[in-house]
Amino acid sequence: MSSVDKSKNKAQITKGKIKASLGKATRNDKLMADGQIDQLKGHVKQAGEKVKDAFKK
């Protein structure tokens, strides 16, 4: 996995965690859901990169 892709995915996961935390703190369901979606997207992208790396070897 390239380090650029890895850092972008980690940033998206972190952004999602922050959004979800803010949504929970402010009782904003939409913000919390958006944060969870961002986290999920980041995890899926990381998994895709790991699959690509497995086929390169």
N, C-alpha and C positions, 0 to 999 in steps of 0.2 A: 504494500500500500504506500503510495507516495506520501511524503510528509505534508505536502500542501493539502491534499485531500483529507488526510487524517485530521489536520488542524481545523479545516473548515467544518468537518463533521462534529468535532468536539465543540467548536464554537456554537454550532446550531443546537447541540444538546444542552449546552450551558445556557444559551439564550432561552430555550424552552423551559429549563428549570426556573430561571428568574421570572419568566412570564407566569408560570404556574404558581409560584410562590406569591407573587403580587396579586394574582387573581384570587388565591385562597385568602390572603390577608384582607383584601378589600371586598371579599364575597362577590367577586365579579366572575360569574360562571363562564362567560365567553372568553375572557382573558385566560382563565385557568385551562379551558379546553384548547385554546390556541397554543398554549405552552406545552401541553401534553402532545399535541400534534407535531410541534417542532421537535420535541424530544424523539418521538417515534420516527420521524423522517431522518433524523441524524443517525439513529441506530440502524435503520434499514440501509442507509447509504454506506455505513461502516461495514455491515455484513456483505454488501455487494462488492466492496473493495477487497474484503478478505477472500471472497470466492474468486475474484479475478486473480489475486495473488496465488491462490492454490493451483490454478490452471497454468500459471506461468512457470511453475517449478517442474 
